[in-house]
Amino acid sequence: MSYKFWEIAINDYEKLLETGERSDVIIYVGENEKEFHAHSVILCVRSEYFRAAFSKNWAEKKDGKLIFKKPNIESNLFQIILRFIYCGDVDLTKLQGPEVLKLLIAVDELDIQPLIPCIQEYITKNKSDFLNQNPIEILEIVYQHEKFTELWNFCLDKICEEPEKLINSDKFISLKAPLLELLLKRDDFGLDEIIIWEGLIKWGLAQNPTISQDVKIWNKEQFTIMERTLHKFIPLVRFYHIPSDVFFYKVLPYKKLLPKQLVYEITEYNMVPDKKSIINIQSSRQSKLKFGSSIIDFRHFTVFASWIDEKNNLYYNSKNIPYHFDLLYRASRNGIDTLQFHNKCNDKGATIVIAKVKGTDRIVGGYNPLMWDSSNSTKSTTDSFIFSFTDKKDISTAIIGRVNYAKYAIYCYRDHGPAFGPGYDLYYNNLYRKWHCSQEYYYPIYLPFTEFVSDDYEVFQVIKK
């Protein structure tokens, strides 16, 4: 029979770390050079970095001890690394997002291989709010670390959720060339190709600020400079998906930047209809994050999912959203009468209702965690809510109003569309073709009106993955 005493062994190593007894290494860490005492044999066994350092005599010796200096690693993070080396455990729960990222970079530098995947998993699952706020900056920090693939993909996915936000910002023109290349290679960098082309020209001019914005006055040397700047990106632009008239006015002025054969083939494609059936061209870019809504985009669904799980302002992202949203009903497609709403949405379980206020960018709606039917009865739940986005283009304008009187949360009436509260808070009145919103049984969402007409409204079935 075999007996294992792991806990006793770990406790002994922990005491060795704390006391520094018989240590032969001194490591000065951080700008303040905090002193850590360690044992070379343990460091060598647990880290390829230290094994190489000791074998190649990177460290100086003083009074018989090896001396290391790591001013670029913060002392509290190095303490976590040392504890892992000696005791095999790591606690990340007390670290903020930026600290976890710094720890990951330090772990990679010290070649502590087992920690790299687990720290990446922790930061993407538990610090997604930090990553969501700074995807470009974080990507610029980590893209040179080839082992950080999970973190790369998280940031790239986040950027591709809102590509227009990046390309219209000052950050775009300062992107490093490898990052720009990564984005342009992606099928889900879902912008119109002409927007990508114009963004690429803007980026190239930012790298060469002495060249005029007006292509008409460029000389031969300036065309050559821009061609060298952009040559590796040109094949990544899907020119065949730019309408012919737009290509003529917005791309052809720059034709000296493009290979002559490419210009000829695109011109032929645009002018000779029969060519379109025989040319094998790359598919157009499509955002993989759309749910089929004509009113909102993926960002809003991440907010809804977070509200459903009562995370409030800690929003989900493309990696961890735990629901599918399937379009059941669209008024402009299926007919705005109540009969069609009930035919499409009754007995389908939990749903999200989204209505766009006519002539504005405001959207209003609600979540029914139960189901719609035509029973002319109220239903009780504590999980429903109504909401408003003052400006659908800005998710920070979101307001949620959770149910206040659960007994009357949902009203299923055969002659009305969706109704939250028994005819007071938010419901569609089929007779008048209007929405009414008085907010009596839900916490207020501060609408500046008590009724409105919608340009369109949609209902999505909410399905747990």
NUROPA-581537 format. One record per residue (C-alpha): x, y, z; residue in three letters. Coordinates in nm, 2 decimals. Example, Ala and Ser with C-alpha at 12.3 -4.5 7.8 and 13.67 -1.06 7.14 Angstrom:
% NUROPA-581537
PT      c1      c2      c3  residu
PT    1.23   -0.45    0.78     ala
PT    1.37   -0.11    0.71     ser
This chain:
% NUROPA-581537
PT      c1      c2      c3  residu
PT    0.00    0.00    0.00     met
PT    0.12    0.35   -0.09     ser
PT    0.08    0.65    0.14     tyr
PT    0.11    1.01    0.02     lys
PT    0.18    1.31    0.25     phe
PT    0.14    1.60    0.01     trp
PT    0.01    1.84    0.26     glu
PT    0.30    1.78    0.50     ile
PT    0.55    1.83    0.22     ala
PT    0.39    2.15    0.10     ile
PT    0.38    2.29    0.46     asn
PT    0.76    2.21    0.49     asp
PT    0.83    2.39    0.16     tyr
PT    0.62    2.69    0.27     glu
PT    0.82    2.72    0.59     lys
PT    1.14    2.70    0.39     leu
PT    1.01    2.99    0.17     leu
PT    0.91    3.20    0.48     glu
PT    1.23    3.15    0.68     thr
PT    1.48    3.15    0.39     gly
PT    1.68    2.89    0.58     glu
PT    1.99    2.78    0.39     arg
PT    1.90    3.00    0.09     ser
PT    2.17    3.06   -0.17     asp
PT    1.99    3.32   -0.39     val
PT    1.90    3.68   -0.32     ile
PT    1.65    3.84   -0.57     ile
PT    1.59    4.21   -0.57     tyr
PT    1.25    4.28   -0.71     val
PT    1.07    4.60   -0.82     gly
PT    1.19    4.96   -0.83     glu
PT    1.24    4.95   -0.45     asn
PT    1.45    4.64   -0.48     glu
PT    1.26    4.43   -0.22     lys
PT    1.47    4.14   -0.11     glu
PT    1.37    3.78   -0.15     phe
PT    1.57    3.48   -0.03     his
PT    1.54    3.16   -0.23     ala
PT    1.70    2.82   -0.31     his
PT    1.87    2.77   -0.65     ser
PT    1.79    2.40   -0.66     val
PT    1.41    2.46   -0.62     ile
PT    1.42    2.75   -0.87     leu
PT    1.60    2.54   -1.13     cys
PT    1.36    2.24   -1.09     val
PT    1.05    2.46   -1.12     arg
PT    1.16    2.72   -1.38     ser
PT    1.34    2.68   -1.72     glu
PT    1.43    3.05   -1.69     tyr
PT    1.63    3.00   -1.36     phe
PT    1.78    2.68   -1.49     arg
PT    1.92    2.86   -1.79     ala
PT    2.03    3.16   -1.57     ala
PT    2.23    2.95   -1.33     phe
PT    2.38    2.73   -1.60     ser
PT    2.50    3.04   -1.80     lys
PT    2.62    3.23   -1.50     asn
PT    2.38    3.52   -1.56     trp
PT    2.37    3.61   -1.19     ala
PT    2.65    3.78   -1.00     glu
PT    2.78    3.63   -0.68     lys
PT    2.83    3.81   -0.35     lys
PT    2.93    3.65   -0.02     asp
PT    2.87    3.31   -0.17     gly
PT    2.52    3.39   -0.28     lys
PT    2.37    3.44   -0.63     leu
PT    2.23    3.78   -0.68     ile
PT    1.94    3.85   -0.92     phe
PT    1.77    4.18   -1.00     lys
PT    1.42    4.20   -1.15     lys
PT    1.32    4.56   -1.14     pro
PT    1.04    4.51   -1.40     asn
PT    0.83    4.28   -1.18     ile
PT    0.63    4.42   -0.89     glu
PT    0.72    4.27   -0.55     ser
PT    0.36    4.15   -0.47     asn
PT    0.34    3.96   -0.80     leu
PT    0.68    3.81   -0.75     phe
PT    0.57    3.69   -0.41     gln
PT    0.28    3.50   -0.58     ile
PT    0.52    3.35   -0.83     ile
PT    0.76    3.23   -0.56     leu
PT    0.47    3.08   -0.36     arg
PT    0.37    2.88   -0.67     phe
PT    0.73    2.76   -0.72     ile
PT    0.76    2.64   -0.36     tyr
PT    0.40    2.54   -0.28     cys
PT    0.22    2.48   -0.61     gly
PT   -0.07    2.70   -0.55     asp
PT   -0.17    3.05   -0.66     val
PT   -0.45    3.29   -0.54     asp
PT   -0.56    3.54   -0.80     leu
PT   -0.88    3.66   -0.64     thr
PT   -0.72    3.96   -0.46     lys
PT   -0.57    4.10   -0.78     leu
PT   -0.73    4.37   -1.00     gln
PT   -0.74    4.32   -1.38     gly
PT   -0.42    4.52   -1.45     pro
PT   -0.23    4.32   -1.19     glu
PT   -0.34    3.99   -1.33     val
PT   -0.22    4.10   -1.67     leu
PT    0.12    4.20   -1.53     lys
PT    0.14    3.87   -1.34     leu
PT    0.08    3.68   -1.67     leu
PT    0.36    3.88   -1.84     ile
PT    0.60    3.81   -1.55     ala
PT    0.51    3.44   -1.55     val
PT    0.59    3.42   -1.92     asp
PT    0.92    3.60   -1.87     glu
PT    1.02    3.35   -1.60     leu
PT    0.89    3.06   -1.81     asp
PT    0.65    2.92   -1.55     ile
PT    0.46    2.72   -1.81     gln
PT    0.17    2.57   -1.60     pro
PT    0.05    2.92   -1.49     leu
PT    0.02    3.07   -1.84     ile
PT   -0.31    2.89   -1.94     pro
PT   -0.47    2.91   -1.60     cys
PT   -0.40    3.29   -1.57     ile
PT   -0.54    3.35   -1.92     gln
PT   -0.85    3.15   -1.83     glu
PT   -0.90    3.34   -1.51     tyr
PT   -0.86    3.69   -1.66     ile
PT   -1.10    3.61   -1.95     thr
PT   -1.36    3.46   -1.72     lys
PT   -1.33    3.68   -1.41     asn
PT   -1.19    4.01   -1.53     lys
PT   -1.38    4.05   -1.86     ser
PT   -1.49    4.40   -1.75     asp
PT   -1.13    4.51   -1.75     phe
PT   -1.06    4.35   -2.09     leu
PT   -1.38    4.49   -2.24     asn
PT   -1.28    4.85   -2.14     gln
PT   -0.93    4.83   -2.30     asn
PT   -0.92    4.56   -2.58     pro
PT   -0.69    4.76   -2.81     ile
PT   -0.45    4.86   -2.54     glu
PT   -0.43    4.51   -2.40     ile
PT   -0.38    4.35   -2.74     leu
PT   -0.09    4.59   -2.80     glu
PT    0.07    4.48   -2.48     ile
PT    0.03    4.10   -2.53     val
PT    0.04    4.04   -2.90     tyr
PT    0.42    3.98   -2.89     gln
PT    0.37    3.69   -2.64     his
PT    0.30    3.39   -2.87     glu
PT    0.16    3.18   -2.58     lys
PT   -0.12    3.43   -2.50     phe
PT   -0.35    3.30   -2.77     thr
PT   -0.66    3.29   -2.55     glu
PT   -0.61    3.65   -2.45     leu
PT   -0.54    3.75   -2.81     trp
PT   -0.86    3.59   -2.93     asn
PT   -1.07    3.75   -2.65     phe
PT   -0.95    4.10   -2.74     cys
PT   -0.98    4.04   -3.12     leu
PT   -1.34    3.91   -3.07     asp
PT   -1.42    4.21   -2.86     lys
PT   -1.28    4.45   -3.12     ile
PT   -1.48    4.28   -3.39     cys
PT   -1.80    4.33   -3.20     glu
PT   -1.77    4.70   -3.26     glu
PT   -1.53    4.74   -3.55     pro
PT   -1.67    5.08   -3.65     glu
PT   -1.58    5.21   -3.30     lys
PT   -1.21    5.13   -3.36     leu
PT   -1.19    5.25   -3.72     ile
PT   -1.35    5.58   -3.63     asn
PT   -1.12    5.64   -3.33     ser
PT   -0.78    5.80   -3.30     asp
PT   -0.65    5.46   -3.19     lys
PT   -0.69    5.32   -3.54     phe
PT   -0.42    5.53   -3.70     ile
PT   -0.17    5.44   -3.42     ser
PT   -0.22    5.06   -3.45     leu
PT    0.09    4.86   -3.50     lys
PT    0.12    4.70   -3.84     ala
PT    0.10    4.34   -3.71     pro
PT   -0.23    4.41   -3.53     leu
PT   -0.38    4.59   -3.83     leu
PT   -0.29    4.28   -4.04     glu
PT   -0.45    4.05   -3.78     leu
PT   -0.78    4.24   -3.80     leu
PT   -0.79    4.27   -4.18     leu
PT   -0.75    3.90   -4.21     lys
PT   -1.06    3.83   -4.01     arg
PT   -1.40    3.75   -4.17     asp
PT   -1.58    3.89   -3.87     asp
PT   -1.42    4.24   -3.90     phe
PT   -1.76    4.33   -4.02     gly
PT   -1.73    4.66   -4.20     leu
PT   -1.82    4.76   -4.55     asp
PT   -1.51    4.71   -4.76     glu
PT   -1.49    5.07   -4.87     ile
PT   -1.48    5.18   -4.51     ile
PT   -1.19    4.94   -4.46     ile
PT   -1.02    5.08   -4.77     trp
PT   -1.06    5.44   -4.65     glu
PT   -0.94    5.35   -4.31     gly
PT   -0.63    5.19   -4.46     leu
PT   -0.55    5.50   -4.65     ile
PT   -0.60    5.71   -4.34     lys
PT   -0.37    5.47   -4.15     trp
PT   -0.10    5.49   -4.42     gly
PT   -0.11    5.87   -4.42     leu
PT   -0.07    5.87   -4.04     ala
PT    0.25    5.67   -4.08     gln
PT    0.37    5.93   -4.34     asn
PT    0.25    6.27   -4.21     pro
PT    0.44    6.47   -4.46     thr
PT    0.23    6.33   -4.75     ile
PT   -0.08    6.54   -4.84     ser
PT   -0.43    6.41   -4.77     gln
PT   -0.51    6.50   -5.13     asp
PT   -0.41    6.21   -5.36     val
PT   -0.44    6.44   -5.67     lys
PT   -0.12    6.62   -5.58     ile
PT    0.09    6.32   -5.49     trp
PT    0.41    6.29   -5.68     asn
PT    0.58    5.96   -5.79     lys
PT    0.80    5.94   -5.48     glu
PT    0.49    5.98   -5.25     gln
PT    0.31    5.71   -5.43     phe
PT    0.61    5.49   -5.39     thr
PT    0.63    5.56   -5.01     ile
PT    0.26    5.48   -4.97     met
PT    0.28    5.17   -5.18     glu
PT    0.57    5.04   -4.95     arg
PT    0.37    5.13   -4.64     thr
PT    0.05    4.95   -4.76     leu
PT    0.17    4.67   -4.99     his
PT    0.12    4.38   -4.75     lys
PT   -0.23    4.51   -4.66     phe
PT   -0.36    4.55   -5.02     ile
PT   -0.43    4.17   -5.07     pro
PT   -0.64    4.18   -4.75     leu
PT   -0.89    4.43   -4.89     val
PT   -1.18    4.25   -5.06     arg
PT   -1.22    4.49   -5.35     phe
PT   -1.47    4.27   -5.53     tyr
PT   -1.73    4.36   -5.26     his
PT   -1.70    4.74   -5.33     ile
PT   -1.98    4.86   -5.56     pro
PT   -1.85    4.96   -5.91     ser
PT   -1.94    5.33   -5.88     asp
PT   -1.78    5.35   -5.53     val
PT   -1.47    5.17   -5.66     phe
PT   -1.45    5.42   -5.95     phe
PT   -1.46    5.73   -5.73     tyr
PT   -1.29    5.61   -5.41     lys
PT   -1.04    5.35   -5.51     val
PT   -0.92    5.42   -5.87     leu
PT   -0.76    5.75   -5.77     pro
PT   -0.52    5.54   -5.57     tyr
PT   -0.47    5.28   -5.85     lys
PT   -0.09    5.33   -5.85     lys
PT   -0.09    5.16   -5.50     leu
PT   -0.25    4.85   -5.64     leu
PT   -0.10    4.58   -5.87     pro
PT   -0.20    4.65   -6.23     lys
PT   -0.34    4.30   -6.28     gln
PT   -0.57    4.35   -5.98     leu
PT   -0.70    4.68   -6.12     val
PT   -0.77    4.51   -6.45     tyr
PT   -0.94    4.21   -6.30     glu
PT   -1.17    4.42   -6.08     ile
PT   -1.25    4.66   -6.37     thr
PT   -1.34    4.36   -6.59     glu
PT   -1.55    4.21   -6.31     tyr
PT   -1.75    4.53   -6.27     asn
PT   -1.80    4.59   -6.64     met
PT   -1.85    4.24   -6.78     val
PT   -2.15    4.07   -6.60     pro
PT   -2.06    3.72   -6.73     asp
PT   -1.73    3.73   -6.54     lys
PT   -1.91    3.74   -6.21     lys
PT   -2.02    3.37   -6.24     ser
PT   -1.68    3.23   -6.31     ile
PT   -1.45    3.43   -6.07     ile
PT   -1.39    3.26   -5.74     asn
PT   -1.38    3.56   -5.50     ile
PT   -1.34    3.57   -5.12     gln
PT   -1.67    3.59   -4.93     ser
PT   -1.78    3.92   -4.78     ser
PT   -1.71    4.00   -4.42     arg
PT   -1.99    3.91   -4.18     gln
PT   -2.02    3.98   -3.81     ser
PT   -2.07    3.64   -3.65     lys
PT   -2.22    3.82   -3.35     leu
PT   -2.55    3.93   -3.51     lys
PT   -2.88    3.77   -3.39     phe
PT   -3.09    3.88   -3.68     gly
PT   -3.22    4.20   -3.53     ser
PT   -3.29    4.50   -3.76     ser
PT   -3.31    4.73   -3.45     ile
PT   -3.01    4.65   -3.23     ile
PT   -2.67    4.47   -3.25     asp
PT   -2.48    4.21   -3.04     phe
PT   -2.38    4.46   -2.77     arg
PT   -2.74    4.50   -2.66     his
PT   -2.78    4.12   -2.63     phe
PT   -2.48    4.10   -2.40     thr
PT   -2.64    4.36   -2.18     val
PT   -2.97    4.17   -2.18     phe
PT   -2.80    3.84   -2.09     ala
PT   -2.62    4.02   -1.80     ser
PT   -2.94    4.16   -1.67     trp
PT   -3.11    3.82   -1.69     ile
PT   -2.84    3.68   -1.47     asp
PT   -2.86    3.99   -1.25     glu
PT   -2.50    4.10   -1.32     lys
PT   -2.63    4.45   -1.39     asn
PT   -2.33    4.65   -1.52     asn
PT   -2.09    4.36   -1.54     leu
PT   -2.17    4.27   -1.91     tyr
PT   -2.11    3.95   -2.09     tyr
PT   -1.90    3.93   -2.41     asn
PT   -1.88    3.72   -2.72     ser
PT   -1.69    3.45   -2.54     lys
PT   -1.91    3.40   -2.24     asn
PT   -2.26    3.50   -2.33     ile
PT   -2.47    3.21   -2.19     pro
PT   -2.78    3.25   -2.40     tyr
PT   -2.90    3.21   -2.76     his
PT   -3.15    3.47   -2.88     phe
PT   -3.38    3.34   -3.16     asp
PT   -3.60    3.58   -3.35     leu
PT   -3.96    3.48   -3.32     leu
PT   -4.15    3.78   -3.44     tyr
PT   -4.08    4.11   -3.62     arg
PT   -4.38    4.34   -3.67     ala
PT   -4.26    4.47   -4.01     ser
PT   -4.21    4.12   -4.13     arg
PT   -4.50    3.92   -3.97     asn
PT   -4.76    4.19   -3.94     gly
PT   -4.82    4.43   -3.65     ile
PT   -5.16    4.28   -3.55     asp
PT   -5.19    4.11   -3.21     thr
PT   -5.30    3.78   -3.37     leu
PT   -4.96    3.74   -3.54     gln
PT   -4.77    3.82   -3.22     phe
PT   -4.96    3.55   -3.03     his
PT   -4.92    3.30   -3.31     asn
PT   -4.55    3.34   -3.32     lys
PT   -4.47    3.40   -2.95     cys
PT   -4.72    3.20   -2.74     asn
PT   -4.58    2.90   -2.54     asp
PT   -4.22    2.97   -2.64     lys
PT   -4.08    3.03   -2.29     gly
PT   -3.87    3.33   -2.20     ala
PT   -3.85    3.62   -2.44     thr
PT   -3.70    3.96   -2.49     ile
PT   -3.92    4.23   -2.65     val
PT   -3.75    4.53   -2.83     ile
PT   -3.93    4.83   -2.97     ala
PT   -3.77    5.13   -3.15     lys
PT   -3.94    5.46   -3.08     val
PT   -4.05    5.61   -3.41     lys
PT   -3.82    5.87   -3.55     gly
PT   -3.56    5.84   -3.27     thr
PT   -3.27    5.62   -3.16     asp
PT   -3.44    5.53   -2.84     arg
PT   -3.53    5.16   -2.78     ile
PT   -3.77    5.03   -2.52     val
PT   -3.86    4.68   -2.42     gly
PT   -3.89    4.41   -2.15     gly
PT   -3.80    4.06   -2.05     tyr
PT   -4.06    3.79   -1.98     asn
PT   -3.90    3.49   -1.80     pro
PT   -4.22    3.29   -1.83     leu
PT   -4.41    3.27   -2.15     met
PT   -4.68    3.45   -2.35     trp
PT   -5.03    3.31   -2.40     asp
PT   -5.38    3.43   -2.46     ser
PT   -5.53    3.34   -2.12     ser
PT   -5.63    3.70   -2.03     asn
PT   -5.45    3.66   -1.70     ser
PT   -5.16    3.81   -1.50     thr
PT   -4.85    3.61   -1.42     lys
PT   -4.63    3.64   -1.12     ser
PT   -4.25    3.65   -1.14     thr
PT   -3.97    3.84   -0.96     thr
PT   -3.73    3.80   -1.26     asp
PT   -3.89    4.02   -1.53     ser
PT   -3.77    4.37   -1.61     phe
PT   -3.83    4.66   -1.86     ile
PT   -3.56    4.87   -2.01     phe
PT   -3.47    5.17   -2.22     ser
PT   -3.17    5.28   -2.42     phe
PT   -3.19    5.66   -2.47     thr
PT   -2.95    5.62   -2.77     asp
PT   -2.93    5.26   -2.91     lys
PT   -2.58    5.35   -3.04     lys
PT   -2.45    5.40   -2.69     asp
PT   -2.51    5.11   -2.45     ile
PT   -2.41    5.33   -2.16     ser
PT   -2.75    5.50   -2.19     thr
PT   -2.92    5.18   -2.08     ala
PT   -3.17    5.19   -1.79     ile
PT   -3.33    4.88   -1.64     ile
PT   -3.64    4.88   -1.43     gly
PT   -3.69    4.55   -1.24     arg
PT   -4.04    4.44   -1.14     val
PT   -4.16    4.59   -0.81     asn
PT   -4.50    4.41   -0.77     tyr
PT   -4.42    4.05   -0.88     ala
PT   -4.79    3.93   -0.87     lys
PT   -4.87    4.15   -1.17     tyr
PT   -4.54    4.13   -1.36     ala
PT   -4.67    3.99   -1.69     ile
PT   -5.01    4.03   -1.85     tyr
PT   -5.12    3.79   -2.11     cys
PT   -5.42    3.94   -2.30     tyr
PT   -5.53    3.80   -2.63     arg
PT   -5.62    4.15   -2.77     asp
PT   -5.29    4.31   -2.68     his
PT   -4.93    4.25   -2.78     gly
PT   -4.67    4.20   -2.51     pro
PT   -4.77    4.36   -2.18     ala
PT   -4.55    4.42   -1.87     phe
PT   -4.77    4.50   -1.57     gly
PT   -5.15    4.47   -1.60     pro
PT   -5.18    4.74   -1.87     gly
PT   -4.98    5.01   -1.70     tyr
PT   -4.60    4.98   -1.73     asp
PT   -4.53    4.88   -2.09     leu
PT   -4.78    4.72   -2.34     tyr
PT   -4.87    4.73   -2.70     tyr
PT   -5.23    4.84   -2.76     asn
PT   -5.35    4.68   -3.08     asn
PT   -5.66    4.90   -3.12     leu
PT   -5.46    5.22   -3.13     tyr
PT   -5.14    5.08   -3.27     arg
PT   -4.95    5.24   -2.99     lys
PT   -4.73    5.15   -2.69     trp
PT   -4.84    5.27   -2.35     his
PT   -4.59    5.31   -2.07     cys
PT   -4.69    5.44   -1.72     ser
PT   -4.45    5.25   -1.50     gln
PT   -4.66    5.15   -1.20     glu
PT   -4.55    4.79   -1.13     tyr
PT   -4.19    4.82   -1.23     tyr
PT   -3.91    5.05   -1.11     tyr
PT   -3.90    5.36   -1.34     pro
PT   -3.69    5.38   -1.66     ile
PT   -3.76    5.75   -1.69     tyr
PT   -3.93    5.78   -2.03     leu
PT   -4.03    6.13   -2.13     pro
PT   -4.37    6.01   -2.26     phe
PT   -4.66    5.79   -2.16     thr
PT   -4.72    5.65   -2.51     glu
PT   -4.53    5.61   -2.83     phe
PT   -4.55    5.47   -3.19     val
PT   -4.27    5.23   -3.28     ser
PT   -4.09    5.21   -3.62     asp
PT   -4.07    4.83   -3.56     asp
PT   -4.07    4.58   -3.27     tyr
PT   -3.91    4.24   -3.23     glu
PT   -3.95    3.94   -3.00     val
PT   -3.66    3.70   -2.93     phe
PT   -3.68    3.37   -2.76     gln
PT   -3.42    3.34   -2.48     val
PT   -3.26    2.99   -2.47     ile
PT   -2.99    2.89   -2.22     lys
PT   -2.69    2.74   -2.39     lys
